[in-house]
């Protein structure tokens, strides 16, 4: 029997290379009902397998009963065109549909929100009603997705300093503000993902440093 962590690793690598047949088989194995809350996390621009896997492991350690399926940013895709090089939304959506009534969370961070939005739209088109969408300081969901009761949109603010996409998202009805104790734009941006951000580490590559998943914005 394939181990759950092996399944997650296979699925995460799908964003790096063509979706492998092994990952498709693994999705079927993972599709068995085991009472988990399934969390599909799409990392932002330049996020690596190591980055998102660190987030997933932290989430699973902090919240019993969660299964994190994580995806790095598609290699070669620009920050402005996240869907370039990504063609797997239907596959992930079908996995969500297969969960039946079990709760699933689709989470995007930064430019990864565009991919999360695309997966959510595909799941909705397939008739799925068992998912929520959480957008973390990234691409704004469509009006259709924003109208869903499970959709929330987050940015961060501290002492008047705001995260990268705060102003573009603040008009959303479902807008929420997280208040960390950092003021740098990148630390604010990554505070929605990682509680261990610091103004001493203010580069985009520092976002997942010593990653501890922020569960407050997930409602977990």
Secondary structure, 3 states (H helix, E strand, C coil): CCCHHHHHHHHHHHHCCCCCHHHHHHHHHHCCCCCCEEEEEECCCCCCHHHHHHHHHHHHHHCCCEEEEEECCCCCCCCCCCCCCCCCHHHHHHHHHHCCCCCEEEEEECCHHHHHHHHHHHHHHCCCCCEEEEEECCCCCCHHHHCCCCEEEEEEEECCEECCCHHHHCCCCCEEEECCCCCCHHHHHHHCCECCCECCECCHHHCCCCCCECCHHHCC
